[in-house]
Amino acid sequence: MGKTIAEKILGSHSGKEAQAGEIVVAQVDFAFAQDGTAPLAIESFRKMGGKEVFHRDKVAFVIDHNSPSSKPGVSSLHRLMREFSREKGFPLYDITEGICHQVMVERLPVSAGGLLVGADSHTSTYGALNCLSIGVGSTDLAASLISGRLWFKVPETLKVILNGKLSPGVYSKDVILYLIGQLGAEGANYKSIEFEGSIVDNLSMEARFTICNMVAEMGAESGIMNVDEKTLEWMRKYNPSASHPQPVRADDDANYENILEYDLSSLEPQVAKPHRVDNVVPVSEVAGLRIDQAFLGTCTNGRLEDLRIAARLLEGREVHPEVRFIVVPASRQVSLEAMKEGVIGLLIRAGAAVLNPGCGPCVGTHAGVPADGEVVLSTANRNFKGRMGNPNASIYLASPTTVAASAVKGEITDGRELQ
């Protein structure tokens, strides 16, 4: 019987024939944590008697969730991270750098076929680079920091084939929202998802990151894609120090739990309604709903491509006077490139508030917290109660085009109307 990508990568990293359902102990190629999870990982590291990290070049911390710090207690946790990383000699990406999942794809020392663990649920993002990347808890992260190894249950795999061609104004965020709506929030629990098809082939790397990032919202362990020239070009540009790519493809006779095939040629923009990511409807069903705040950013849609999409739509227009439009680039690199291209200036002139790179409003730690009863339209990956800092607000999720168009009109709007 052939192997899936997850089975092959876990097999190569554990030195055994890994099959779905088995427990393996595998060597990890990279491990990281952010400021919401690193302090507990440090505590667990010390309780386990850890002395040094397994490899200084294969570990990183990122301060992004509460960046810059909003209160003394958080500042103390940030100091703990800085001191620990200096003591152990591995990189820490501080408050200027941005969101871990963008910082890492720009600097990842791991190539295709690698195995990554991160103490963050959206570690699945790196599957777009043909890596098996899995989110873990802080205690498991600590174990991997010490030993460079971790136990894994080899996941079953769903194969998702996306056929057709997306209509103008429909983007990868619409694709993944649609899939989450079809499969449900628990439709892929503890599974790996392999994405293939003409739609995937035609997506940019940034758009592919969006899809792999959000598989967590249907319970998946990982989302993973095959290597093509776009993947290799990204690695050459951003990860030249990584080892030589060793792309992994599933065997033709791989055993999948299920194979799902969709033709998305007629897909329209999608919106996830409160308070579940799988509460997804076409934008036409919620068009006209007044919004108080629009948010463009996060590890899902804060990349340069996303900012460009919004800027093109906003050119010659202004943000509605009753809407706060908050824009947060995903990384310092994204900010610099967006400034160089004039994207940031265009967004500011249109009336957007552009913040420093980081998670900020997405997690509601210190920026963009809505008031009771307010409606927010966001490009984030989650819309649970309290996600943006107020359980009495309502969060809708959509693509950068839908969010930018809605910021202009003051109500949820199909972005294709303004293109």
N, C-alpha and C positions, 0 to 999 in steps of 0.2 A: 504494500500500500504506500502511495506517495505521501509527501509531507507538505503541510502548509508553511507559510513564511514563519509564523510564530514557533512551530515545532522545529523548524530548521535552525533558527537563531538560538533557541533555548538548548537545542541539542549540541550545537557547536560550542556553546559557552559552558555546558555542563559535562561534556565529554561522554555523553550517552545518547542512546536513541530515545529522544523525547517524544512522547505521544500524548495527545489531549487527555487530560484527567490525571496524569502522573504528577508526582512531586519531584522536582529536581533542585539541586543546589548549583547555581550558575555564577560564573565570574562576570561582574559588571564592568562595563567600559567607562562609565561616568556616573557620578552621583551628585545631586545638588539639593539645596533647600532654600526657602525664602524666609522672610522675617516673621511670617506667621507660623512657621514650623521649625525653623532652625534652633530657637532657644530650647525647645523640648528635646530636639535631637542632641544638642550639646549636653544637656542634663543626662540623657540616657547613655550617651557616649562615656561619660565619666562614671556612671553607675556600673557600666559593663567593664570598667577597668581599662578603657582605651587609652593608649599612650600617644600614638601617631596615626594619622590617616593612612589608608593603604597606598595611596599614590597622590602626591601633591598636584600633579597635572591632570588628575582625573576627578577632582572634587571642586565644587564652587558653592559659594553662598551669594544670594542676591537680596538686597534691601529694596523692596518694591511695593509691598502691600500698604505700608504706612510711611510714605516717603515724600517729603521729609516728615520727621516725627511730629505727632500732634500733641503729645503729652509726656511728662517726665518718665512714667513707667515704660512707655514704648522706647524712649531714648536709652533707657538702661538696657533693654533687650538688644537694641542696635549696638550699643557699646560691647555687650557680651559677644555678639557675633564678630565684631571687628577684632576684639582681643583674641578670640579663639582662632580666627583665620590667620592672624599674624603669628600666633604661637605655633600653629601647625604648618604654616608656610604655603597655604593654598590661596587662590584668588577670592576676593570678595568684591562684588560689583555694588558700589554704594549708590547713594540717592540720585546721582546724576545719570545713571546708566539706563534705567528703564525696567520693563517687565521681564521677569526671568525667561519666559518662553520666547521672547524676541531676542533678548541679549544672548541666549544660548544658541539659537539658530544662526546668529551672526558670528559666533565665536566657538562653536562646538568642536572639540578636538576628537570627535568620533565620526567615522564615515558610515556609509551604507552597510547594513548588516550588523550594526552595533547593538548593544544592549544597554539601555539607560534606565536609571531609577531616579525619581524626583519626589520630594515631599510636597507635592502639589497635584491636585486631581487632574489638571490639564496637561500633564506631562506627555500625554498621548500626541501632542502637537508634532513631535519629531518623527512620527511615523511617515510624514510626507517625505522625509529623507531616507526612507527605507530602513529606519531603525525600529527595533522593538523597544518602545519607551513606555514605562509603566509608573503610575503614581503609587506611592507607598506612604505609610504612616511614619511619624517621626522616629519611633523606636526601631522599625525596620531600616530606616535610613541610617540610624546610628550604627547598626550592625554592619551595614555595607561600608560605612566610612572606616570602620576598624579592619574588616577582613577583606573587603573588595568582593565579597560573595553574598548571595542572598538566596533564600528558598523561593521557589515559584511553583504554583500549580499551573501546568501547561494548559492554556485555555483552548476551548473549542473555538472554531473559526467560522464566521459568516462571510460569504463572498457576496459583495454588492456590486453589481454591474450597472453603470450609469450610461445609458445610450442616448443618442440624439444630439441636438445642439441647442444650447440655451439661447432664448430670445434676447435681443438687446434690452438692457435694463434689469436683467435677471442675473444673479450672481451666486457664488458658492455659498454664501450665508443662506440664501433662499433654498439651495439644494439640501444643506444639512438640516435646516429647520423642517423642511418637508419630510425628510427621512425620520427625524425624531418624532414628528407627528404620526408617521405611519407605524413605526416600531414601538413607540411608547417609551416612557422614562426608564422602564426596566426590561425593555425588549432585547437588550444585548448584554445582560448582566454577566460579568466576568468572562466576556468573550473578546476575541480579537476580530477585527473587521478588515478584510482586504477589499480595497476599492479598485475597480478597473472600469474600462469603457471609454468611449469617445469623448464624453464630457470631461472626464478626469484628464485625458490626454491633452485637451485643449485649454485646461486651466493653467494659470501662472503658478509658480511655487507659493506665492503669498496666499493665493486662493486655496491651494491644497492644504496649507497650514490651517486655514480656517476650518476645513472639513474635519481634519484629524483632531484638531483641538476639541471639537464639540462632540466627539463620540462618547465622551464621559457623560454627557447628558442623556444617553440611553443606557448607561450602566456599563459600557464596554471598558475593558482593560486597555485596549490599544486600537488605533486605526492605523493602517499601514498601506503604502502605495509602492508600486514598482519604480525602478530607476529608469529615467529616460534622459535625453540630452538636457532638458531643463533642470533636472536634479543635479546633473554633473556640473552644469554651468554655475548653479548656486554654490555648490561645494568649492569650485575653483575660485569664485569671487570671495566667499566669506569664510571658508574652512580650508585654506590651502595647506595648513599644518597638519590636518587630519591624515590618518593612515590612508593608503591607497584604497579607493572604494572597492568593496566586494559585494556587489548587488546580490540580493537573495530573491529568488522567485519561487512560487509554489510549483510543485510538480503537477503535471497534467492530470494525474490520477489522485491528487490530494483528497483527503476525506474531510468534507465540509459538513458542519451541522445543517447548513441550509445555503442555498444559492438564490439570491433575490435579484431580480432584473427589473429595471425601470427605464422607460422612455420619457425623458423630461423636456422634450421639445416644446410642449405646450405649457410648461410650468410658469405660473405667474409669481410675482413677489409674495413672500410669505411673512406672517407676523405671528409671534408666540404671545398669547394673552396671559395675563396674571392668573394664577401664581405658579404655573407649571410650564416648563420649557416644551413639554409635549402637547400643550394646549394651542395647537397651531392651526391657523386659518389663512386663506388667501387674503391679501391686503384689501381686496374689494369688500370683504365682510366687516372691516373695522374702519374703512375710510371715512373721514369726516369727524372722527373722535378728537376733541380738543386736547392738546397737550400743553404742559407747563414747562417741560424740560426735554431737551434732546441731548443725547450723549454719543459721541463718536470716539472710540478708543478700545482699550483692553487687549489682552493677548489673542483675542479672536479677530478683531477688526481695527487695530490701531496701526497698521502697517502703511508704508508709503503709498501703495496702490489704493488703499481705502481713503487716505487723505486726498489723493488726487481725484478720486471719484466724486467726493463731496465738493472739492474746490471747483471742478468743472461745472457742477450743477449750480453752485452759488455765484459763479461769475456773473456780474451784472445784476445781482439780486441782493436782498438784505434779509437777515433773520427777522422773523415776525417780532414786533415789539413786545409781545406778551410771552415770548418763549426765551428761555435761557439755553443757549447752545454751547455745550462744553465739549472741547476737543482735547484729547490727550494722546500724543504720539506714543507709540509702544516702546521706543528706545531713543537714546541720544543720537544714534546713527540715523534713525528715521527723521528726527527733528532737523538735523543738519541738512539732510538731502531735501527735505520739504522746504526748508528756508532757502536753500540754493535755487530751487526751482520756482520760488515765489508762491508756493502753495500756502505756507503759513501766513504770509502777508495778505493773500486773497481772503483766507478764512477770517482773519482779524478784521479786515476792512468790511466784510459782510456782517460782522457783529458777533462772531464767535469768541468765546473766552478760551484761550489756549493755555493749558497747564503744563507743568514739567512732566517728563516721561515717568510713568508708573501706573499702578493699579487704581489709586485714588477713588473716584466715584463708583467704580465697579463694586468694590467691597464696602463702600460707605464708611471708610475709616476717618476721613477728615475733609473731604472735598465733595461738593455737589450733592449734599444730602437733601432730599426733597422734603417738603412740608406734608403734614397730614392731608390726605385726600388728593394730593397732586398726582398727575399722570406723567410718566416718563417714557420716552421712546428711546431705546438704547441698542447699540451694536454689541452689547456684552453677551456672555454665554449663559447667564442665569437670571431669572426673574422671580426667585422665591421671595416670600414675605421677609422684609428686613434686609434684603440683599444690598441695597444701596444706603442702608443706615436708618431706614424708617419703615417699620412693618405696616404702617397705615397709609403708605403710598402704593400706587399701582405701576408696575413696570411691564412694558411691552418690549419685545425684542424684534429686530429687523435688520436689514442690510444697510450699508452706508448710504446708498441712494435713497432708500425709503426714509431714513433718519434725516438726511440733509433736506430732502424735499419737504418733509413734515415741519422741519425747523423754519422753513420759509413761509409755509402756508399757515402754520399755527394749529394744524390738525393732521392726523395720520393721512398721508397722501401717497399714492402710487407714484414713485419717482419718474416713471416713464412719461407722466403728464408734463414734466418740466424739461425733458431732454430734447 
